[in-house]
């Protein structure tokens, strides 16, 4: 919601300083609360009774690894159109499939139409969406009592879509003090009940996703105690298209995401490639977060990347054909097998799709609407991971993809 859309005459005043706050989903009075300046009992930590928090919530990669930490705060930052909302829904889907409730606080859309359409397109049924998704489109500043029904539902994940719009709605400037005030109102109460919180935030147009911070204040990134993610778009998302974006962790305070991941420039962690496939030839996997290669020659989980052995085989087979192209996927399957290689059709199709993401193949049209592949006019001279390909570029969006 834009500032000009707010009818300030109908907006209640902000909570006064002495109004009870929420603590673990209940109203509390500061007079009965600890000061938070008491020394912490370190015994449970030393005895191993309190274990480190690991990422067991949110998006699930093709190798089974999860990306969010329960009870901690996360953010995904990217330019417009890079897939922030798709990533948020990729985090929501595993929670819903596991029977958990999620809360979606959308400050940029006044209805649930787009969110529901996306969830249905991913493949979730109406009953699951109705029972487990708490969608809220606030038009008034949050009050403590209004959050109680949401915290009482014990969502495992809370998505806050539109951070700057939330600050404007609460009458705050987009600066350090403004975010601190809004964060205490709509982030902290959910963290206190153990929910993972994911904020979707914009980047300035001139900012590099891997080196910039969210629009408005670096304080947004400083207070994150979970992970901050960045999306770099490689193929444009849209209806009837196969969009893709590389996913990085630019901050991982607990440190578990980077244990088996690929570094980029020594600082950021390449976590994989998110693909939203709405193309006519799309298979059943509409939204997929592919794991990166772990070591040369192998990949994490069942998905083969663009530099895998199968990817190189598919590329070489197409490159050896007339015009370096194949006019349909069926002809591609036949050509790969004629070359003496036995792979499942889906594995060949996935390898070809990954080669497109790596800009080694382009899609071409065949007879009667069939889709095929052709060697790209400018093919990378070396095989490298998507993280390295992206690190070598200027990280700009690719509107012509």
C-alpha positions as a LaTeX table, in Angstrom:
\begin{tabular}{lrrr}
\hline
Residue & $x$ (\AA) & $y$ (\AA) & $z$ (\AA) \\
\hline
Unk1 & 0.00 & 0.00 & 0.00 \\
Unk2 & 1.26 & 3.46 & $-0.86$ \\
Unk3 & 1.26 & 6.34 & 1.59 \\
Unk4 & $-1.25$ & 8.20 & $-0.58$ \\
Unk5 & $-3.70$ & 5.30 & $-0.26$ \\
Unk6 & $-4.01$ & 5.67 & 3.52 \\
Unk7 & $-7.01$ & 7.55 & 4.94 \\
Unk8 & $-5.25$ & 8.86 & 8.02 \\
Unk9 & $-8.55$ & 10.00 & 9.57 \\
Unk10 & $-9.54$ & 6.35 & 10.02 \\
Unk11 & $-6.16$ & 5.15 & 11.29 \\
Unk12 & $-6.02$ & 4.65 & 15.06 \\
Unk13 & $-3.10$ & 6.27 & 16.89 \\
Unk14 & 0.02 & 4.19 & 17.54 \\
Unk15 & 0.15 & 2.09 & 20.69 \\
Unk16 & 1.08 & 4.34 & 23.61 \\
Unk17 & 4.36 & 3.43 & 25.32 \\
Unk18 & 2.63 & 1.97 & 28.37 \\
Unk19 & 0.26 & $-0.31$ & 26.41 \\
Unk20 & 0.80 & $-4.01$ & 27.18 \\
Unk21 & 2.92 & $-5.83$ & 24.64 \\
Unk22 & 2.80 & $-9.43$ & 23.41 \\
Unk23 & 5.05 & $-12.05$ & 24.97 \\
Unk24 & 4.69 & $-15.60$ & 23.66 \\
Unk25 & 1.33 & $-14.67$ & 22.17 \\
Unk26 & $-0.08$ & $-13.06$ & 25.34 \\
Unk27 & $-0.34$ & $-9.50$ & 26.54 \\
Unk28 & 2.18 & $-8.63$ & 29.24 \\
Unk29 & 2.95 & $-5.60$ & 31.33 \\
Unk30 & 6.52 & $-4.37$ & 31.59 \\
Unk31 & 6.09 & $-4.05$ & 35.34 \\
Unk32 & 5.82 & $-7.84$ & 35.71 \\
Unk33 & 8.47 & $-8.71$ & 33.14 \\
Unk34 & 12.18 & $-9.27$ & 33.79 \\
Unk35 & 14.32 & $-6.26$ & 32.96 \\
Unk36 & 16.38 & $-8.39$ & 30.50 \\
Unk37 & 19.49 & $-7.06$ & 32.28 \\
Unk38 & 19.75 & $-10.06$ & 34.60 \\
Unk39 & 22.78 & $-12.34$ & 33.94 \\
Unk40 & 21.84 & $-15.33$ & 31.81 \\
Unk41 & 22.16 & $-18.80$ & 33.35 \\
Unk42 & 24.83 & $-20.42$ & 31.17 \\
Unk43 & 24.43 & $-23.85$ & 32.74 \\
Unk44 & 21.96 & $-25.27$ & 30.21 \\
Unk45 & 24.26 & $-24.20$ & 27.38 \\
Unk46 & 27.33 & $-25.72$ & 28.99 \\
Unk47 & 25.53 & $-28.98$ & 29.76 \\
Unk48 & 24.29 & $-29.27$ & 26.17 \\
Unk49 & 20.64 & $-28.94$ & 27.19 \\
Unk50 & 20.18 & $-26.13$ & 24.67 \\
Unk51 & 21.22 & $-27.19$ & 21.19 \\
Unk52 & 22.15 & $-24.88$ & 18.29 \\
Unk53 & 19.25 & $-23.86$ & 16.07 \\
Unk54 & 19.45 & $-25.53$ & 12.66 \\
Unk55 & 17.53 & $-24.78$ & 9.43 \\
Unk56 & 14.53 & $-27.13$ & 9.55 \\
Unk57 & 11.83 & $-24.75$ & 8.26 \\
Unk58 & 10.93 & $-23.26$ & 4.90 \\
Unk59 & 12.14 & $-23.95$ & 1.38 \\
Unk60 & 13.31 & $-27.49$ & 0.67 \\
Unk61 & 15.96 & $-27.97$ & $-2.00$ \\
Unk62 & 16.11 & $-30.99$ & $-4.26$ \\
Unk63 & 18.70 & $-32.50$ & $-1.91$ \\
Unk64 & 16.32 & $-32.21$ & 1.05 \\
Unk65 & 18.13 & $-29.32$ & 2.77 \\
Unk66 & 15.90 & $-26.69$ & 4.41 \\
Unk67 & 16.79 & $-22.98$ & 4.51 \\
Unk68 & 15.06 & $-21.21$ & 7.43 \\
Unk69 & 15.73 & $-21.31$ & 11.17 \\
Unk70 & 12.76 & $-21.67$ & 13.55 \\
Unk71 & 12.25 & $-18.69$ & 15.84 \\
Unk72 & 14.70 & $-16.51$ & 13.91 \\
Unk73 & 14.36 & $-13.59$ & 11.50 \\
Unk74 & 15.19 & $-13.80$ & 7.79 \\
Unk75 & 14.94 & $-11.55$ & 4.77 \\
Unk76 & 15.04 & $-12.03$ & 1.02 \\
Unk77 & 16.17 & $-8.99$ & $-0.97$ \\
Unk78 & 16.12 & $-8.56$ & $-4.73$ \\
Unk79 & 15.18 & $-6.22$ & $-7.52$ \\
Unk80 & 11.57 & $-6.12$ & $-8.70$ \\
Unk81 & 10.72 & $-9.20$ & $-10.75$ \\
Unk82 & 13.53 & $-11.37$ & $-9.40$ \\
Unk83 & 11.22 & $-13.83$ & $-7.63$ \\
Unk84 & 10.96 & $-12.69$ & $-3.99$ \\
Unk85 & 7.33 & $-13.75$ & $-3.67$ \\
Unk86 & 8.01 & $-17.07$ & $-5.41$ \\
Unk87 & 10.81 & $-17.72$ & $-2.91$ \\
Unk88 & 8.46 & $-16.87$ & $-0.04$ \\
Unk89 & 5.93 & $-19.38$ & $-1.38$ \\
Unk90 & 8.71 & $-21.95$ & $-1.88$ \\
Unk91 & 9.28 & $-21.56$ & 1.86 \\
Unk92 & 5.56 & $-21.86$ & 2.62 \\
Unk93 & 4.81 & $-25.01$ & 0.61 \\
Unk94 & 6.85 & $-27.52$ & 2.68 \\
Unk95 & 5.29 & $-26.15$ & 5.86 \\
Unk96 & 1.79 & $-26.56$ & 4.46 \\
Unk97 & 2.51 & $-30.06$ & 3.19 \\
Unk98 & 3.76 & $-30.96$ & 6.67 \\
Unk99 & 0.41 & $-29.89$ & 8.13 \\
Unk100 & 1.64 & $-26.60$ & 9.63 \\
Unk101 & $-0.04$ & $-23.21$ & 9.58 \\
Unk102 & 1.60 & $-20.22$ & 7.91 \\
Unk103 & 0.73 & $-16.52$ & 8.22 \\
Unk104 & 1.13 & $-14.27$ & 5.19 \\
Unk105 & 1.11 & $-10.54$ & 6.00 \\
Unk106 & 0.92 & $-8.76$ & 2.65 \\
Unk107 & 1.42 & $-5.00$ & 2.75 \\
Unk108 & 1.58 & $-4.56$ & $-1.04$ \\
Unk109 & $-1.67$ & $-6.26$ & $-2.09$ \\
Unk110 & $-5.14$ & $-5.61$ & $-0.74$ \\
Unk111 & $-6.59$ & $-9.02$ & $-1.66$ \\
Unk112 & $-5.46$ & $-12.63$ & $-1.52$ \\
Unk113 & $-6.19$ & $-13.24$ & $-5.22$ \\
Unk114 & $-2.61$ & $-13.40$ & $-6.45$ \\
Unk115 & $-1.33$ & $-15.45$ & $-3.50$ \\
Unk116 & $-4.15$ & $-18.00$ & $-3.78$ \\
Unk117 & $-3.67$ & $-18.29$ & $-7.55$ \\
Unk118 & 0.04 & $-18.97$ & $-7.10$ \\
Unk119 & $-0.53$ & $-21.58$ & $-4.39$ \\
Unk120 & $-3.09$ & $-23.36$ & $-6.56$ \\
Unk121 & $-0.75$ & $-23.22$ & $-9.56$ \\
Unk122 & 1.98 & $-24.81$ & $-7.45$ \\
Unk123 & $-0.47$ & $-27.66$ & $-6.84$ \\
Unk124 & $-1.93$ & $-27.16$ & $-3.36$ \\
Unk125 & $-5.59$ & $-28.06$ & $-2.96$ \\
Unk126 & $-8.30$ & $-25.65$ & $-1.86$ \\
Unk127 & $-8.91$ & $-27.32$ & 1.49 \\
Unk128 & $-5.26$ & $-27.08$ & 2.52 \\
Unk129 & $-5.08$ & $-23.40$ & 1.55 \\
Unk130 & $-8.33$ & $-22.63$ & 3.39 \\
Unk131 & $-7.33$ & $-24.41$ & 6.61 \\
Unk132 & $-3.63$ & $-23.60$ & 6.90 \\
Unk133 & $-2.99$ & $-20.20$ & 5.32 \\
Unk134 & $-3.71$ & $-17.10$ & 7.39 \\
Unk135 & $-3.65$ & $-14.29$ & 4.83 \\
Unk136 & $-3.75$ & $-10.73$ & 6.16 \\
Unk137 & $-3.78$ & $-7.52$ & 4.10 \\
Unk138 & $-3.48$ & $-4.79$ & 6.77 \\
Unk139 & $-4.72$ & $-1.28$ & 6.12 \\
Unk140 & $-4.30$ & $-0.05$ & 9.71 \\
Unk141 & $-1.26$ & 0.00 & 12.00 \\
Unk142 & $-0.90$ & $-3.16$ & 14.10 \\
Unk143 & $-2.14$ & $-3.22$ & 17.68 \\
Unk144 & $-1.07$ & $-5.88$ & 20.14 \\
Unk145 & $-4.54$ & $-7.36$ & 20.58 \\
Unk146 & $-5.01$ & $-7.73$ & 16.82 \\
Unk147 & $-2.00$ & $-10.07$ & 16.61 \\
Unk148 & $-3.24$ & $-12.43$ & 19.31 \\
Unk149 & $-5.41$ & $-14.58$ & 16.97 \\
Unk150 & $-2.45$ & $-14.94$ & 14.63 \\
Unk151 & 0.08 & $-15.88$ & 17.29 \\
Unk152 & $-2.48$ & $-18.20$ & 18.94 \\
Unk153 & $-2.61$ & $-20.20$ & 15.68 \\
Unk154 & 1.10 & $-21.02$ & 16.21 \\
Unk155 & 2.25 & $-20.57$ & 12.60 \\
Unk156 & 5.58 & $-22.21$ & 11.86 \\
Unk157 & 6.33 & $-19.54$ & 9.25 \\
Unk158 & 5.35 & $-15.87$ & 8.98 \\
Unk159 & 5.91 & $-14.05$ & 5.70 \\
Unk160 & 6.00 & $-10.24$ & 5.74 \\
Unk161 & 5.70 & $-9.10$ & 2.14 \\
Unk162 & 6.45 & $-5.40$ & 1.63 \\
Unk163 & 8.64 & $-4.13$ & 4.46 \\
Unk164 & 8.75 & $-0.49$ & 3.36 \\
Unk165 & 4.99 & $-0.42$ & 2.84 \\
Unk166 & 4.58 & $-1.73$ & 6.40 \\
Unk167 & 6.73 & 1.15 & 7.68 \\
Unk168 & 4.67 & 3.72 & 5.76 \\
Unk169 & 1.42 & 2.19 & 7.04 \\
Unk170 & 2.67 & 2.58 & 10.61 \\
Unk171 & 3.51 & 6.24 & 9.98 \\
Unk172 & 7.27 & 5.63 & 10.16 \\
Unk173 & 10.07 & 7.01 & 8.07 \\
Unk174 & 12.12 & 4.46 & 6.15 \\
Unk175 & 15.11 & 4.73 & 8.43 \\
Unk176 & 16.71 & 2.98 & 11.40 \\
Unk177 & 14.24 & 4.20 & 14.03 \\
Unk178 & 11.28 & 3.56 & 11.76 \\
Unk179 & 12.17 & $-0.07$ & 11.12 \\
Unk180 & 13.02 & $-0.67$ & 14.78 \\
Unk181 & 9.54 & 0.51 & 15.80 \\
Unk182 & 7.70 & $-1.56$ & 13.18 \\
Unk183 & 9.87 & $-4.59$ & 13.79 \\
Unk184 & 8.97 & $-4.62$ & 17.51 \\
Unk185 & 5.29 & $-4.60$ & 16.55 \\
Unk186 & 5.05 & $-7.20$ & 13.77 \\
Unk187 & 8.23 & $-9.31$ & 13.88 \\
Unk188 & 9.19 & $-9.87$ & 17.50 \\
Unk189 & 5.79 & $-11.29$ & 18.63 \\
Unk190 & 6.02 & $-14.06$ & 16.04 \\
Unk191 & 9.63 & $-14.89$ & 16.85 \\
Unk192 & 8.68 & $-15.28$ & 20.50 \\
Unk193 & 6.27 & $-18.11$ & 19.66 \\
Unk194 & 9.00 & $-19.92$ & 17.70 \\
Unk195 & 7.95 & $-19.00$ & 14.17 \\
Unk196 & 10.48 & $-18.44$ & 11.42 \\
Unk197 & 9.92 & $-14.94$ & 10.03 \\
Unk198 & 10.72 & $-14.14$ & 6.39 \\
Unk199 & 10.66 & $-10.54$ & 5.16 \\
Unk200 & 10.47 & $-9.67$ & 1.46 \\
Unk201 & 12.28 & $-6.42$ & 0.79 \\
Unk202 & 13.32 & $-4.34$ & $-2.21$ \\
Unk203 & 16.76 & $-3.26$ & $-3.36$ \\
Unk204 & 17.60 & 0.20 & $-4.71$ \\
Unk205 & 17.67 & 0.07 & $-8.52$ \\
Unk206 & 21.42 & 0.72 & $-8.64$ \\
Unk207 & 22.34 & $-1.80$ & $-5.94$ \\
Unk208 & 24.15 & $-5.07$ & $-6.56$ \\
Unk209 & 22.04 & $-7.85$ & $-4.96$ \\
Unk210 & 25.16 & $-9.56$ & $-3.62$ \\
Unk211 & 26.76 & $-6.46$ & $-2.17$ \\
Unk212 & 23.89 & $-4.09$ & $-1.41$ \\
Unk213 & 21.38 & $-3.92$ & 1.39 \\
Unk214 & 17.63 & $-3.53$ & 1.43 \\
Unk215 & 16.17 & $-0.16$ & 0.55 \\
Unk216 & 16.07 & 2.38 & 3.34 \\
Unk217 & 18.53 & 1.28 & 6.02 \\
Unk218 & 21.37 & $-1.18$ & 6.64 \\
Unk219 & 19.80 & $-1.69$ & 10.08 \\
Unk220 & 17.39 & $-4.10$ & 8.44 \\
Unk221 & 20.25 & $-6.45$ & 7.71 \\
Unk222 & 22.11 & $-5.89$ & 10.96 \\
Unk223 & 19.28 & $-7.12$ & 13.20 \\
Unk224 & 18.68 & $-10.36$ & 11.28 \\
Unk225 & 19.61 & $-13.31$ & 13.49 \\
Unk226 & 18.78 & $-15.98$ & 10.90 \\
Unk227 & 19.78 & $-15.57$ & 7.26 \\
Unk228 & 19.53 & $-12.91$ & 4.59 \\
Unk229 & 18.99 & $-14.17$ & 1.06 \\
Unk230 & 19.56 & $-12.49$ & $-2.29$ \\
Unk231 & 17.99 & $-13.49$ & $-5.59$ \\
Unk232 & 19.70 & $-12.75$ & $-8.92$ \\
Unk233 & 17.35 & $-13.26$ & $-11.85$ \\
Unk234 & 18.65 & $-15.26$ & $-14.82$ \\
Unk235 & 15.46 & $-15.87$ & $-16.81$ \\
Unk236 & 12.40 & $-13.65$ & $-16.61$ \\
Unk237 & 9.42 & $-14.99$ & $-14.67$ \\
Unk238 & 5.95 & $-14.74$ & $-16.21$ \\
Unk239 & 2.91 & $-16.57$ & $-17.48$ \\
Unk240 & 3.83 & $-19.17$ & $-20.07$ \\
Unk241 & 7.55 & $-18.82$ & $-19.28$ \\
Unk242 & 10.26 & $-20.77$ & $-17.51$ \\
Unk243 & 11.83 & $-18.28$ & $-15.11$ \\
Unk244 & 14.95 & $-18.83$ & $-13.04$ \\
Unk245 & 16.97 & $-17.03$ & $-10.38$ \\
Unk246 & 20.13 & $-17.90$ & $-8.50$ \\
Unk247 & 19.77 & $-17.90$ & $-4.71$ \\
Unk248 & 22.54 & $-16.73$ & $-2.37$ \\
Unk249 & 22.90 & $-16.27$ & 1.38 \\
Unk250 & 24.58 & $-12.93$ & 2.00 \\
Unk251 & 24.35 & $-13.43$ & 5.75 \\
Unk252 & 23.97 & $-16.62$ & 7.79 \\
Unk253 & 24.40 & $-15.88$ & 11.48 \\
Unk254 & 23.97 & $-19.47$ & 12.79 \\
Unk255 & 26.29 & $-20.65$ & 10.00 \\
Unk256 & 24.63 & $-23.93$ & 8.97 \\
Unk257 & 23.64 & $-22.93$ & 5.42 \\
Unk258 & 27.21 & $-22.53$ & 4.30 \\
Unk259 & 28.49 & $-25.86$ & 5.62 \\
Unk260 & 28.20 & $-27.59$ & 2.22 \\
Unk261 & 27.58 & $-24.65$ & $-0.11$ \\
Unk262 & 29.58 & $-22.82$ & $-2.75$ \\
Unk263 & 31.19 & $-19.48$ & $-1.93$ \\
Unk264 & 30.95 & $-16.54$ & $-4.29$ \\
Unk265 & 33.75 & $-13.96$ & $-4.02$ \\
Unk266 & 34.65 & $-15.46$ & $-0.65$ \\
Unk267 & 31.66 & $-13.88$ & 1.14 \\
Unk268 & 28.27 & $-14.86$ & $-0.27$ \\
Unk269 & 27.03 & $-18.45$ & $-0.32$ \\
Unk270 & 25.48 & $-19.87$ & $-3.48$ \\
Unk271 & 22.52 & $-21.99$ & $-2.38$ \\
Unk272 & 21.02 & $-23.12$ & $-5.69$ \\
Unk273 & 18.71 & $-22.12$ & $-8.54$ \\
Unk274 & 15.00 & $-21.46$ & $-8.16$ \\
Unk275 & 12.96 & $-22.35$ & $-11.25$ \\
Unk276 & 9.29 & $-21.48$ & $-11.85$ \\
Unk277 & 8.20 & $-23.42$ & $-14.94$ \\
Unk278 & 4.95 & $-22.20$ & $-16.47$ \\
Unk279 & 6.03 & $-23.08$ & $-20.02$ \\
Unk280 & 3.76 & $-25.19$ & $-22.25$ \\
Unk281 & 6.07 & $-28.22$ & $-21.95$ \\
Unk282 & 6.35 & $-27.93$ & $-18.16$ \\
Unk283 & 6.19 & $-31.12$ & $-16.15$ \\
Unk284 & 4.57 & $-31.61$ & $-12.73$ \\
Unk285 & 7.27 & $-29.63$ & $-10.89$ \\
Unk286 & 6.05 & $-26.05$ & $-11.21$ \\
Unk287 & 8.27 & $-24.54$ & $-8.49$ \\
Unk288 & 11.64 & $-26.15$ & $-7.78$ \\
Unk289 & 14.72 & $-25.10$ & $-5.80$ \\
Unk290 & 17.62 & $-26.99$ & $-7.32$ \\
Unk291 & 20.59 & $-27.79$ & $-5.12$ \\
Unk292 & 24.04 & $-26.70$ & $-6.34$ \\
Unk293 & 26.76 & $-29.12$ & $-7.31$ \\
Unk294 & 28.68 & $-30.24$ & $-4.24$ \\
Unk295 & 31.91 & $-31.41$ & $-5.91$ \\
Unk296 & 33.04 & $-31.62$ & $-9.54$ \\
Unk297 & 31.38 & $-34.52$ & $-11.31$ \\
Unk298 & 28.54 & $-35.00$ & $-8.83$ \\
Unk299 & 25.54 & $-33.15$ & $-7.46$ \\
Unk300 & 23.59 & $-33.06$ & $-4.24$ \\
Unk301 & 20.48 & $-35.20$ & $-4.50$ \\
Unk302 & 18.84 & $-36.48$ & $-7.67$ \\
Unk303 & 19.10 & $-33.32$ & $-9.75$ \\
Unk304 & 21.90 & $-32.94$ & $-12.27$ \\
Unk305 & 23.26 & $-29.46$ & $-12.90$ \\
Unk306 & 24.35 & $-27.88$ & $-16.18$ \\
Unk307 & 27.95 & $-29.06$ & $-15.77$ \\
Unk308 & 27.11 & $-32.63$ & $-14.83$ \\
Unk309 & 28.09 & $-35.56$ & $-17.01$ \\
Unk310 & 24.56 & $-35.79$ & $-18.40$ \\
Unk311 & 24.47 & $-32.06$ & $-19.14$ \\
Unk312 & 27.67 & $-32.34$ & $-21.16$ \\
Unk313 & 26.30 & $-35.40$ & $-22.98$ \\
Unk314 & 23.08 & $-33.59$ & $-23.95$ \\
Unk315 & 25.03 & $-30.55$ & $-25.10$ \\
Unk316 & 27.47 & $-32.63$ & $-27.19$ \\
Unk317 & 24.62 & $-34.62$ & $-28.79$ \\
Unk318 & 22.81 & $-31.46$ & $-29.87$ \\
Unk319 & 26.03 & $-29.80$ & $-31.03$ \\
Unk320 & 26.70 & $-32.79$ & $-33.34$ \\
Unk321 & 23.29 & $-32.53$ & $-35.07$ \\
Unk322 & 22.63 & $-30.51$ & $-38.26$ \\
Unk323 & 22.27 & $-26.80$ & $-37.41$ \\
Unk324 & 23.28 & $-27.77$ & $-33.87$ \\
Unk325 & 19.61 & $-28.09$ & $-32.99$ \\
Unk326 & 16.88 & $-30.60$ & $-32.23$ \\
Unk327 & 13.26 & $-29.75$ & $-33.00$ \\
Unk328 & 11.49 & $-31.55$ & $-30.15$ \\
Unk329 & 12.16 & $-33.20$ & $-26.82$ \\
Unk330 & 11.17 & $-36.60$ & $-28.26$ \\
Unk331 & 13.85 & $-36.23$ & $-30.94$ \\
Unk332 & 16.32 & $-35.23$ & $-28.22$ \\
Unk333 & 15.55 & $-38.37$ & $-26.21$ \\
Unk334 & 16.06 & $-40.49$ & $-29.34$ \\
Unk335 & 19.32 & $-38.73$ & $-30.24$ \\
Unk336 & 20.78 & $-39.23$ & $-26.76$ \\
Unk337 & 19.94 & $-42.95$ & $-26.85$ \\
Unk338 & 21.23 & $-43.29$ & $-30.41$ \\
Unk339 & 24.53 & $-41.96$ & $-29.11$ \\
Unk340 & 24.67 & $-44.91$ & $-26.70$ \\
Unk341 & 23.48 & $-43.24$ & $-23.49$ \\
Unk342 & 20.63 & $-44.64$ & $-21.40$ \\
Unk343 & 18.87 & $-42.03$ & $-19.26$ \\
Unk344 & 15.28 & $-41.43$ & $-18.23$ \\
Unk345 & 13.37 & $-38.87$ & $-20.32$ \\
Unk346 & 12.88 & $-36.59$ & $-17.32$ \\
Unk347 & 16.61 & $-36.58$ & $-16.54$ \\
Unk348 & 17.40 & $-35.58$ & $-20.13$ \\
Unk349 & 14.75 & $-32.86$ & $-20.06$ \\
Unk350 & 16.05 & $-31.51$ & $-16.74$ \\
Unk351 & 19.61 & $-31.48$ & $-18.08$ \\
Unk352 & 18.49 & $-29.53$ & $-21.16$ \\
Unk353 & 16.61 & $-27.07$ & $-18.95$ \\
Unk354 & 19.70 & $-26.54$ & $-16.80$ \\
Unk355 & 21.76 & $-25.94$ & $-19.92$ \\
Unk356 & 19.30 & $-23.19$ & $-20.85$ \\
Unk357 & 19.76 & $-21.60$ & $-17.44$ \\
Unk358 & 23.53 & $-21.71$ & $-18.01$ \\
Unk359 & 23.01 & $-20.03$ & $-21.44$ \\
Unk360 & 24.51 & $-22.98$ & $-23.30$ \\
Unk361 & 21.23 & $-23.84$ & $-25.05$ \\
Unk362 & 18.29 & $-21.77$ & $-26.28$ \\
Unk363 & 14.74 & $-22.92$ & $-26.93$ \\
Unk364 & 13.52 & $-23.22$ & $-30.53$ \\
Unk365 & 10.14 & $-24.04$ & $-32.09$ \\
Unk366 & 9.49 & $-27.21$ & $-34.07$ \\
Unk367 & 6.56 & $-28.56$ & $-36.00$ \\
Unk368 & 3.00 & $-28.42$ & $-34.62$ \\
Unk369 & 4.05 & $-26.36$ & $-31.61$ \\
Unk370 & 6.83 & $-28.69$ & $-30.45$ \\
Unk371 & 9.68 & $-27.16$ & $-28.45$ \\
Unk372 & 13.29 & $-28.05$ & $-29.09$ \\
Unk373 & 16.78 & $-26.82$ & $-28.30$ \\
Unk374 & 19.70 & $-25.23$ & $-30.13$ \\
Unk375 & 23.28 & $-24.50$ & $-29.13$ \\
Unk376 & 23.44 & $-20.86$ & $-28.04$ \\
Unk377 & 25.11 & $-18.48$ & $-30.46$ \\
Unk378 & 27.56 & $-17.49$ & $-27.73$ \\
Unk379 & 28.32 & $-20.54$ & $-25.63$ \\
Unk380 & 30.55 & $-20.25$ & $-22.55$ \\
Unk381 & 34.01 & $-21.53$ & $-23.40$ \\
Unk382 & 34.32 & $-23.28$ & $-20.06$ \\
Unk383 & 31.94 & $-25.24$ & $-17.88$ \\
Unk384 & 31.35 & $-23.60$ & $-14.52$ \\
Unk385 & 28.77 & $-23.56$ & $-11.78$ \\
Unk386 & 25.91 & $-21.07$ & $-11.99$ \\
Unk387 & 27.44 & $-19.32$ & $-8.99$ \\
Unk388 & 30.65 & $-18.67$ & $-10.89$ \\
Unk389 & 28.78 & $-17.68$ & $-14.05$ \\
Unk390 & 26.86 & $-15.13$ & $-12.03$ \\
Unk391 & 29.92 & $-13.91$ & $-10.18$ \\
Unk392 & 31.62 & $-13.19$ & $-13.50$ \\
Unk393 & 28.70 & $-11.06$ & $-14.68$ \\
Unk394 & 27.54 & $-7.65$ & $-13.55$ \\
Unk395 & 24.52 & $-9.24$ & $-11.79$ \\
Unk396 & 22.14 & $-7.21$ & $-13.92$ \\
Unk397 & 18.66 & $-8.47$ & $-14.72$ \\
Unk398 & 18.29 & $-10.14$ & $-18.10$ \\
Unk399 & 15.07 & $-8.71$ & $-19.55$ \\
Unk400 & 15.72 & $-10.27$ & $-22.93$ \\
Unk401 & 15.97 & $-13.79$ & $-21.55$ \\
\hline
\end{tabular}
